[in-house]
Amino acid sequence: MGKMESSIEIKAPIEKVFDFFSNPKNQEKMFPETKVDDVSEPPIGVGTKYRLSTVISGRKVKPHLHELSEFEDNHRFVDREVKGGGGVLKKEETTYVFEATDGGTKVSITYVVELPYSIIGKLLEFSLGKGFERWAEAGQRKAKEILEKT
């Protein structure tokens, strides 16, 4: 899977879009079969932790711990898998960047995912990558739909 980048423009104010994406519980609204538990007490920011489980391309992803490791209100945040938190990936990190536009807000998302296996991992990354991309893009479209309705 390696590194994947995407962006989407949403016709909503930057504050509303940032608040939606940075709240871990909203992943349940964006992604089918996703469950978010054990979210840290508010306010959301650096150090916010939560446990996520989901299904991507028919494969169950068991509950694993995530943490917001960087957080600049209404501009940028980084969500990463916590080592030793139940995940199996070598690295999972998502960076979100928000820019105000004439029509609303542009959200740029960079996913970095590394499997823990050497040669087999590279083959799996290639085969699973497209499924992950489709899953991520579907979640972005769902967020757009939700935010532009309200």
C-alpha positions as CSV (number, residue, x, y, z in Angstrom):
1,M,0.0,0.0,0.0
2,G,2.8,2.4,0.9
3,K,1.8,6.0,0.5
4,M,-1.6,7.2,-0.9
5,E,-2.8,10.7,-1.4
6,S,-6.2,12.1,-2.1
7,S,-8.2,15.3,-1.8
8,I,-11.8,16.4,-1.8
9,E,-13.5,19.7,-1.8
10,I,-16.5,20.1,0.5
11,K,-19.0,23.0,0.4
12,A,-18.9,23.8,4.1
13,P,-16.8,26.1,6.4
14,I,-13.4,24.9,7.4
15,E,-14.3,24.8,11.1
16,K,-17.2,22.5,10.4
17,V,-15.2,20.2,8.2
18,F,-12.2,20.1,10.5
19,D,-14.5,19.3,13.5
20,F,-16.1,16.5,11.6
21,F,-12.9,14.8,10.4
22,S,-11.0,15.2,13.7
23,N,-13.7,13.6,15.8
24,P,-12.9,9.8,15.8
25,K,-16.5,8.8,16.4
26,N,-17.4,10.2,12.9
27,Q,-15.5,7.4,11.3
28,E,-18.5,5.3,12.1
29,K,-20.6,7.6,9.9
30,M,-18.1,7.6,7.0
31,F,-17.2,3.9,6.8
32,P,-19.6,1.0,6.9
33,E,-18.8,-1.7,9.4
34,T,-16.5,0.6,11.4
35,K,-16.7,0.8,15.2
36,V,-14.9,3.4,17.3
37,D,-14.6,2.8,21.1
38,D,-12.7,4.1,24.1
39,V,-12.4,7.7,22.8
40,S,-10.4,9.9,25.2
41,E,-12.3,12.6,27.1
42,P,-12.7,15.9,25.3
43,P,-11.3,18.2,24.1
44,I,-10.0,16.5,21.0
45,G,-6.4,17.2,20.3
46,V,-2.8,15.9,20.7
47,G,-3.0,12.7,22.7
48,T,-6.6,11.8,21.9
49,K,-6.8,8.0,21.7
50,Y,-9.4,5.6,20.5
51,R,-9.8,2.0,19.5
52,L,-10.9,1.3,15.9
53,S,-12.1,-1.9,14.1
54,T,-13.5,-2.1,10.6
55,V,-13.8,-4.2,7.4
56,I,-11.8,-3.2,4.3
57,S,-12.3,-5.1,1.1
58,G,-14.0,-7.9,3.0
59,R,-11.2,-8.3,5.4
60,K,-11.8,-7.7,9.1
61,V,-9.5,-5.4,10.9
62,K,-9.4,-6.2,14.6
63,P,-9.6,-3.5,17.2
64,H,-6.4,-1.5,17.5
65,L,-5.4,1.7,19.2
66,H,-5.0,5.1,17.4
67,E,-3.7,8.4,18.7
68,L,-3.8,12.0,17.4
69,S,-0.1,12.8,17.4
70,E,-0.2,16.3,15.9
71,F,-3.1,18.8,16.0
72,E,-3.4,22.3,14.6
73,D,-7.0,23.5,15.0
74,N,-8.7,24.1,11.6
75,H,-5.5,23.4,9.7
76,R,-4.0,19.9,10.2
77,F,-3.9,16.8,12.3
78,V,-2.1,13.4,12.2
79,D,-3.8,10.1,13.3
80,R,-1.5,7.1,13.8
81,E,-1.7,3.6,15.0
82,V,-0.1,3.2,18.5
83,K,2.6,0.5,18.6
84,G,1.6,-2.3,21.0
85,G,-2.1,-1.2,20.7
86,G,-3.3,-4.4,19.0
87,G,-2.6,-3.6,15.4
88,V,-0.5,-5.7,13.1
89,L,0.8,-3.1,10.7
90,K,4.4,-1.9,10.7
91,K,3.1,1.7,10.3
92,E,-0.3,3.3,9.8
93,E,-0.4,7.1,9.7
94,T,-2.9,9.5,8.2
95,T,-2.3,13.2,7.8
96,Y,-5.2,15.6,7.1
97,V,-4.6,19.1,5.9
98,F,-7.5,21.6,5.6
99,E,-7.6,24.7,3.4
100,A,-10.3,27.3,3.0
101,T,-11.4,27.8,-0.6
102,D,-13.9,30.1,-2.3
103,G,-16.4,27.2,-2.4
104,G,-15.8,25.8,1.1
105,T,-12.9,23.6,2.3
106,K,-10.3,21.4,0.6
107,V,-9.3,18.4,2.6
108,S,-6.0,16.7,1.5
109,I,-5.3,13.3,3.0
110,T,-2.1,11.3,3.0
111,Y,-2.2,7.7,4.1
112,V,1.1,5.9,4.9
113,V,0.6,2.1,5.5
114,E,3.4,-0.4,5.8
115,L,2.8,-4.1,6.4
116,P,5.2,-5.9,8.7
117,Y,6.3,-8.6,6.3
118,S,9.3,-8.2,3.9
119,I,8.8,-9.6,0.4
120,I,5.4,-11.1,1.1
121,G,4.4,-7.7,2.6
122,K,5.3,-5.9,-0.6
123,L,3.1,-8.3,-2.6
124,L,0.2,-8.0,-0.2
125,E,0.6,-4.2,-0.2
126,F,0.2,-4.2,-4.0
127,S,-2.9,-6.4,-3.9
128,L,-4.6,-4.8,-1.0
129,G,-3.7,-1.2,-2.0
130,K,-6.6,-0.7,-4.5
131,G,-9.2,-2.0,-2.0
132,F,-7.9,0.3,0.7
133,E,-8.0,3.3,-1.8
134,R,-11.6,2.5,-2.7
135,W,-12.5,2.2,1.0
136,A,-10.8,5.6,1.8
137,E,-12.4,7.4,-1.1
138,A,-15.8,6.1,-0.3
139,G,-15.4,7.5,3.2
140,Q,-14.4,10.9,1.9
141,R,-17.5,11.0,-0.4
142,K,-19.7,10.0,2.5
143,A,-18.2,12.8,4.7
144,K,-18.8,15.3,1.8
145,E,-22.5,14.1,1.5
146,I,-23.0,14.5,5.3
147,L,-21.3,17.9,5.6
148,E,-23.0,19.4,2.6
149,K,-26.5,18.3,3.8
150,T,-26.2,20.0,7.2
